[in-house]
Amino acid sequence: MIAPLWNNRLEWLIVKWDLDNPYTLDITVQADDIDALGHANNTVYVRWLEGCAWRHSMSLGLGLEEYRELDRAMAVVRHEIDYLAAGYLNDELVMATWIIHWDRKLRMTRHFQLCRKSDGATLLRARTTFACIELSTGKPRRMPPIFLENYGKALVEEAVG
């Protein structure tokens, strides 16, 4: 999908998203994100993935409060990250996420794409697999009906190649 965004010069910029209808999160690379090599550290990208996933979950009505009330959570079991280009201090970025797979029982997979607003370049693609756990024990448990309903609404057909 091609989506227009405003770049930092208030001009339209075309970003080619991997899938339609992303949930997006704007990010600005901060001084604390920069490592000794002068670019955003790899661990920061993981933090951004987590932040984007959390905000998307909250937009679906499933935040930390709901997780605690249900004694259930979606916990990361695997990250696969392709670092394609570096982010630098003050870069304006946009992280997109989609729920691309779930088994309607325990597991769910998200796809992520991180783009730089100034030129539309994709800096990262990632997939994260989550498993539903019982918070009180940390053991795997089936997704409760509200997870099926709310996360199910966000499921998109995978077409990433």
C-alpha positions as CSV (number, residue, x, y, z in Angstrom):
1,M,0.0,0.0,0.0
2,I,1.2,3.5,-0.8
3,A,0.3,6.1,1.8
4,P,1.0,9.8,1.8
5,L,2.7,11.4,4.9
6,W,3.9,14.9,5.6
7,N,7.7,15.1,5.8
8,N,9.6,17.6,7.9
9,R,9.3,20.2,5.2
10,L,5.5,19.9,5.2
11,E,5.5,18.3,1.8
12,W,3.7,15.2,0.9
13,L,5.9,12.1,1.0
14,I,4.9,8.7,-0.3
15,V,5.6,5.7,2.0
16,K,5.2,2.3,0.5
17,W,3.7,0.2,3.3
18,D,4.1,-3.6,3.1
19,L,0.4,-4.1,3.9
20,D,-2.8,-2.1,3.9
21,N,-4.2,-0.2,6.9
22,P,-1.3,0.0,9.3
23,Y,-1.4,1.1,12.8
24,T,1.3,3.8,13.0
25,L,3.4,5.4,15.7
26,D,5.5,8.6,15.1
27,I,9.0,8.4,16.5
28,T,11.8,11.0,16.7
29,V,15.3,9.7,17.3
30,Q,16.6,11.1,20.5
31,A,20.2,11.7,21.8
32,D,19.7,8.8,24.3
33,D,18.9,6.5,21.3
34,I,22.3,7.0,19.7
35,D,25.2,4.5,20.3
36,A,28.9,4.8,19.9
37,L,28.6,4.3,16.1
38,G,26.5,7.4,15.8
39,H,23.2,5.8,14.9
40,A,20.1,4.5,16.8
41,N,21.2,1.4,18.8
42,N,19.7,-1.9,17.8
43,T,18.2,-2.3,21.3
44,V,16.3,1.0,20.8
45,Y,14.6,-0.5,17.7
46,V,13.3,-3.3,19.9
47,R,11.9,-0.8,22.4
48,W,10.1,1.0,19.5
49,L,8.6,-2.3,18.4
50,E,7.3,-3.0,21.9
51,G,5.9,0.6,22.2
52,C,4.1,0.3,18.9
53,A,2.6,-3.0,19.7
54,W,1.4,-1.8,23.1
55,R,-0.2,1.3,21.6
56,H,-1.9,-0.7,19.0
57,S,-3.2,-3.1,21.7
58,M,-4.4,-0.2,23.7
59,S,-6.2,1.2,20.7
60,L,-8.0,-2.1,20.5
61,G,-9.1,-1.9,24.1
62,L,-6.5,-4.2,25.5
63,G,-4.0,-2.3,27.7
64,L,-2.2,-3.3,30.9
65,E,-5.3,-2.7,33.0
66,E,-7.4,-5.2,31.0
67,Y,-4.5,-7.7,31.0
68,R,-4.4,-7.5,34.8
69,E,-8.1,-7.8,35.1
70,L,-8.2,-10.9,32.9
71,D,-4.9,-12.4,34.3
72,R,-3.8,-12.8,30.7
73,A,-1.2,-11.1,28.5
74,M,0.4,-11.5,25.1
75,A,4.1,-12.1,25.8
76,V,7.0,-12.0,23.3
77,V,8.4,-15.4,22.4
78,R,10.4,-14.5,19.3
79,H,11.6,-11.4,17.4
80,E,12.9,-11.6,13.8
81,I,14.4,-8.3,12.8
82,D,16.0,-7.1,9.6
83,Y,17.9,-3.9,10.0
84,L,17.9,-2.3,6.6
85,A,19.3,1.2,7.2
86,A,20.3,3.4,10.2
87,G,18.3,6.0,12.0
88,Y,20.2,9.1,13.1
89,L,19.7,11.9,15.7
90,N,16.5,13.9,15.1
91,D,15.3,11.6,12.3
92,E,11.5,11.7,12.1
93,L,10.3,8.1,11.7
94,V,7.1,6.2,11.6
95,M,6.6,2.6,12.8
96,A,3.8,0.6,11.4
97,T,2.4,-2.7,12.7
98,W,-0.2,-5.3,11.6
99,I,-1.4,-8.5,13.2
100,I,-0.8,-11.0,10.4
101,H,-1.3,-14.4,11.9
102,W,-3.0,-16.0,15.0
103,D,-4.1,-19.4,15.8
104,R,-7.1,-18.2,17.9
105,K,-5.7,-20.2,20.8
106,L,-2.2,-19.2,22.1
107,R,-0.1,-17.4,19.4
108,M,-0.2,-14.2,17.4
109,T,2.3,-12.7,15.0
110,R,2.8,-9.0,14.2
111,H,4.6,-7.6,11.2
112,F,6.4,-4.2,11.7
113,Q,7.9,-1.7,9.2
114,L,9.9,1.4,10.2
115,C,10.2,4.2,7.7
116,R,12.0,7.5,7.7
117,K,9.7,10.4,6.9
118,S,12.3,12.6,5.0
119,D,12.8,10.1,2.2
120,G,10.4,7.2,2.7
121,A,13.2,4.7,3.2
122,T,12.4,1.5,5.1
123,L,14.9,1.2,8.0
124,L,13.6,-2.0,9.5
125,R,11.2,-4.9,9.0
126,A,10.4,-7.3,11.8
127,R,8.1,-10.0,13.0
128,T,7.3,-10.7,16.6
129,T,5.5,-13.8,17.8
130,F,3.5,-13.5,21.0
131,A,2.0,-16.2,23.2
132,C,-0.9,-15.8,25.6
133,I,0.1,-16.3,29.2
134,E,-1.6,-16.3,32.6
135,L,0.0,-13.3,34.4
136,S,-0.2,-14.9,37.8
137,T,1.7,-18.0,36.8
138,G,3.6,-17.1,33.6
139,K,2.2,-20.3,32.0
140,P,0.7,-20.5,28.5
141,R,-3.1,-20.2,28.5
142,R,-5.8,-19.9,25.8
143,M,-6.7,-16.4,24.7
144,P,-9.9,-15.2,26.5
145,P,-12.9,-14.3,24.3
146,I,-12.2,-10.6,24.5
147,F,-8.7,-11.2,23.0
148,L,-10.3,-13.1,20.2
149,E,-12.8,-10.4,19.5
150,N,-10.5,-7.3,19.8
151,Y,-7.3,-8.7,18.3
152,G,-9.4,-10.5,15.6
153,K,-10.7,-7.2,14.3
154,A,-7.1,-6.1,13.6
155,L,-6.1,-9.2,11.7
156,V,-4.9,-8.5,8.1
157,E,-4.2,-10.8,5.2
158,E,-0.4,-11.2,4.9
159,A,1.0,-10.3,1.5
160,V,4.6,-9.5,2.5
161,G,7.1,-11.0,0.1
